[in-house]
Amino acid sequence: MIELAPRNSPDSARLGVQPIAIGAVALILVVLGIGAIAGWRFYTGHSPETDRAAVARQLQVRTAQASEALVEKTKGLEATQQESIDQLQVVQDQLQTMRRLIASQQGDTKKLSEQVAALTEAVEGLRQSFASAKDNDPSAEPTPRKRSKATRTSSRKRYRSRG
């Protein structure tokens, strides 16, 4: 086991002096370090403040360029958007015109279908009246249909081509 030395031993006096010496050496090292940094800046002419100013100026220039680019892109987008709006307006006008034409054609189709229905009814009425007139007149016999000369000639040609 380790034994602790009593406080009034000669080692304790030596320990009290030692922290002061360490502190003095540390202080001298800090002062030498600060002096070295100051001397290095003085002789090289290199200062972080000038670097910071240069970096700040570069950032300002980049920011200005980026904002100019954004302004140009925004103007381009506005122009494109206006063109799209104009094209959409043209398409809407065409659509409106097509709707009017379709409505007009539907009205015409309805009128024509009504006229066809009326004509169909009229034809059917005429057929019925003709049929009733035919039923009332028994002397009218159906006459055989005579074939035309063109029909007879075409049937002869077919007969000859077979045989």
VOGU-3710 file (C-alpha; in Angstrom, 3 decimals, decimal comma):
1> mielaprnsp> 0,000/0,000/0,000  1,095/3,567/-0,586  1,749/5,611/2,446  0,931/9,239/2,479  3,650/11,591/3,569  2,874/13,901/6,489  2,330/17,566/5,743  5,334/18,851/7,469  7,724/16,628/5,574  10,444/18,125/3,331
11> dsarlgvqpi> 8,650/16,893/0,174  5,662/19,142/0,802  7,832/22,261/0,594  9,109/21,151/-2,731  5,562/20,554/-4,038  4,496/24,119/-3,138  7,306/25,613/-5,244  6,757/23,348/-8,200  3,284/24,686/-9,234  4,645/28,208/-9,291
21> aigavalilv> 7,474/27,169/-11,588  5,028/25,363/-13,895  2,827/28,449/-14,009  5,802/30,687/-14,807  6,967/28,387/-17,607  3,430/28,253/-19,050  3,188/32,053/-18,951  6,536/32,411/-20,728  5,418/29,919/-23,408  2,158/31,814/-23,988
31> vlgigaiagw> 4,006/35,154/-24,278  6,555/33,622/-26,675  3,721/32,118/-28,771  1,892/35,451/-29,017  5,154/37,183/-29,921  5,909/34,590/-32,598  2,461/35,002/-34,165  2,755/38,804/-34,115  6,252/38,656/-35,656  5,128/36,202/-38,339
41> rfytghspet> 2,219/38,461/-39,342  4,429/41,526/-39,371  7,182/40,038/-41,527  4,949/38,137/-43,978  2,322/40,827/-44,333  -0,307/38,146/-44,021  -3,266/39,121/-41,902  -6,482/37,164/-41,397  -8,410/40,440/-41,366  -7,436/41,162/-44,977
51> draavarqlq> -8,295/37,580/-45,904  -11,693/37,954/-44,292  -12,308/41,199/-46,163  -11,328/39,587/-49,468  -13,554/36,597/-48,800  -16,410/38,931/-47,873  -15,959/40,853/-51,151  -15,939/37,587/-53,126  -19,110/36,496/-51,379  -20,728/39,828/-52,222
61> vrtaqaseal> -19,729/39,447/-55,880  -21,047/35,866/-56,006  -24,266/36,931/-54,320  -24,730/39,761/-56,833  -24,097/37,368/-59,743  -26,499/34,810/-58,326  -29,211/37,420/-57,838  -28,708/38,701/-61,406  -28,993/35,143/-62,704  -32,166/34,650/-60,668
71> vektkgleat> -33,625/37,883/-62,066  -32,894/36,735/-65,635  -34,367/33,295/-65,003  -37,427/34,892/-63,440  -37,904/37,103/-66,489  -37,538/34,045/-68,729  -40,127/32,171/-66,675  -42,485/35,145/-66,854  -42,162/35,228/-70,642  -42,738/31,470/-70,882
81> qqesidqlqv> -45,708/31,715/-68,560  -47,223/34,517/-70,654  -46,777/32,443/-73,815  -48,471/29,504/-72,112  -51,337/31,735/-71,015  -51,745/33,045/-74,571  -51,726/29,522/-75,993  -54,253/28,414/-73,397  -56,496/31,342/-74,330  -56,316/30,345/-78,007
91> vqdqlqtmrr> -57,172/26,735/-77,139  -60,093/27,881/-74,981  -61,396/30,036/-77,835  -61,115/27,093/-80,226  -62,891/24,867/-77,735  -65,698/27,395/-77,385  -66,023/27,584/-81,173  -66,104/23,774/-81,429  -68,797/23,586/-78,758  -70,926/26,076/-80,688
101> liasqqgdtk> -70,427/24,111/-83,921  -71,304/20,828/-82,227  -74,445/22,361/-80,703  -75,424/23,704/-84,120  -74,795/20,329/-85,771  -76,794/18,545/-83,084  -79,695/20,910/-83,711  -79,444/20,281/-87,469  -79,274/16,523/-86,873  -82,363/16,661/-84,683
111> klseqvaalt> -84,286/18,626/-87,324  -83,213/16,194/-90,049  -84,168/13,143/-87,990  -87,593/14,708/-87,330  -87,995/15,347/-91,066  -86,943/11,750/-91,856  -89,474/10,464/-89,318  -92,199/12,616/-90,890  -91,295/11,384/-94,371  -91,261/7,786/-93,164
121> eaveglrqsf> -94,727/8,242/-91,721  -95,909/9,810/-94,985  -94,446/6,952/-97,056  -95,975/4,387/-94,721  -99,336/6,139/-95,033  -99,059/6,071/-98,816  -98,191/2,353/-98,758  -101,176/1,597/-96,586  -103,488/3,628/-98,795  -102,051/1,953/-101,895
131> asakdndpsa> -102,432/-1,474/-100,308  -106,022/-0,746/-99,308  -106,771/0,569/-102,819  -105,255/-2,570/-104,319  -107,321/-4,797/-102,039  -110,457/-2,958/-103,128  -109,679/-3,392/-106,869  -109,501/-7,157/-107,664  -109,268/-6,658/-111,461  -105,729/-5,374/-111,213
141> eptprkrska> -103,482/-8,342/-111,752  -99,775/-8,087/-111,305  -98,052/-7,884/-114,660  -94,825/-9,753/-115,141  -91,830/-7,515/-115,279  -90,006/-7,407/-118,540  -86,276/-7,562/-118,399  -84,331/-4,827/-120,030  -82,029/-5,456/-122,950  -78,902/-4,834/-120,810
151> trtssrkryr> -80,048/-7,434/-118,276  -80,706/-9,999/-121,012  -77,310/-9,400/-122,610  -75,419/-9,751/-119,303  -77,200/-13,039/-118,484  -76,318/-14,424/-121,952  -72,677/-13,552/-121,406  -72,660/-15,377/-118,073  -74,309/-18,436/-119,660  -71,761/-18,533/-122,486
161> srg> -68,785/-18,158/-120,141  -69,953/-21,215/-118,143  -70,526/-23,534/-121,034
//
